[in-house]
Amino acid sequence: MPANNSIALILPLVVVVVAALVVLVADLFIERKGALSWLAAIGLVVAGAVAVASGPTGAAASPSGGSSTTAWPGTRARASTASAA
C-alpha cells in the first residue's frame, strides 16, 4: 500500500478531530455559544470535502476504476458474460 493512500484513509478523521479541538478551545474564549455550532458545522463540511476529494479508497475501490472481479466475503464472483440457463 502506498504511503499517501494510508494518509488518505485517515485524513477525514484527522480533520474531524482537529475541528473538535478548535471548537473546544474556542468555547473557552467565545461568549456567543451559537457561533460554536457554526464552527463545528464548518469542520464537518471540510471533513466531508476532504473525504470526497481523496477519492474512493478501501476494499471496494478498484484500481482500474471499473468493477472489481473479487467477490465480497461470503459470496461467489459471477462471470462477466451471461450464460444460457
C-alpha positions as CSV (number, residue, x, y, z in Angstrom):
1,M,0.0,0.0,0.0
2,P,1.5,3.4,-1.0
3,A,2.2,5.8,1.9
4,N,-0.1,8.5,0.6
5,N,-3.0,6.0,0.4
6,S,-2.7,5.4,4.1
7,I,-2.8,9.1,4.8
8,A,-5.9,9.5,2.6
9,L,-7.7,6.8,4.7
10,I,-7.3,8.7,7.9
11,L,-7.3,12.3,6.7
12,P,-11.0,12.9,7.2
13,L,-10.8,11.6,10.7
14,V,-7.8,13.9,11.4
15,V,-9.8,16.9,10.1
16,V,-12.8,16.0,12.4
17,V,-10.5,15.7,15.5
18,V,-8.8,19.0,14.7
19,A,-12.1,20.7,14.2
20,A,-13.4,19.3,17.6
21,L,-10.3,20.6,19.3
22,V,-10.7,24.0,17.7
23,V,-14.3,24.1,19.0
24,L,-13.3,23.1,22.5
25,V,-10.6,25.8,22.7
26,A,-12.9,28.4,21.1
27,D,-15.5,27.6,23.8
28,L,-13.1,29.0,26.4
29,F,-13.0,32.4,24.7
30,I,-16.2,32.9,22.7
31,E,-19.2,34.3,24.7
32,R,-21.7,33.7,21.9
33,K,-22.2,29.9,22.1
34,G,-24.2,29.9,18.9
35,A,-21.1,30.6,16.9
36,L,-19.6,27.3,18.2
37,S,-22.3,25.3,16.3
38,W,-21.4,27.0,13.1
39,L,-17.7,26.4,13.7
40,A,-18.4,22.7,14.3
41,A,-20.6,22.5,11.1
42,I,-17.8,24.1,9.1
43,G,-15.4,21.5,10.4
44,L,-17.7,18.7,9.4
45,V,-18.2,20.1,5.9
46,V,-14.5,20.4,5.5
47,A,-14.0,16.8,6.6
48,G,-16.7,15.7,4.1
49,A,-15.0,17.7,1.3
50,V,-11.6,16.1,2.2
51,A,-13.3,12.6,2.1
52,V,-14.8,13.2,-1.3
53,A,-11.6,14.8,-2.7
54,S,-9.5,11.9,-1.5
55,G,-11.5,9.6,-3.9
56,P,-12.5,6.0,-3.4
57,T,-10.3,4.1,-1.1
58,G,-10.6,0.8,0.7
59,A,-11.5,-2.7,-0.3
60,A,-14.4,-1.7,-2.5
61,A,-12.3,0.5,-4.8
62,S,-10.9,-0.9,-7.9
63,P,-7.6,0.3,-9.3
64,S,-8.9,0.3,-12.9
65,G,-12.0,2.4,-12.0
66,G,-14.3,-0.4,-13.1
67,S,-15.9,-3.2,-11.2
68,S,-13.7,-5.5,-9.2
69,T,-13.5,-9.2,-10.0
70,T,-13.2,-10.2,-6.4
71,A,-16.3,-11.1,-4.5
72,W,-17.5,-9.8,-1.2
73,P,-16.8,-12.2,1.7
74,G,-19.4,-14.9,1.8
75,T,-20.4,-14.6,-1.9
76,R,-19.1,-16.0,-5.1
77,A,-17.8,-14.0,-8.0
78,R,-20.0,-14.1,-11.1
79,A,-18.8,-14.4,-14.6
80,S,-18.9,-11.2,-16.7
81,T,-20.7,-12.9,-19.5
82,A,-24.3,-14.2,-19.2
83,S,-24.6,-17.9,-19.6
84,A,-27.6,-19.6,-21.1
85,A,-29.7,-21.5,-18.5
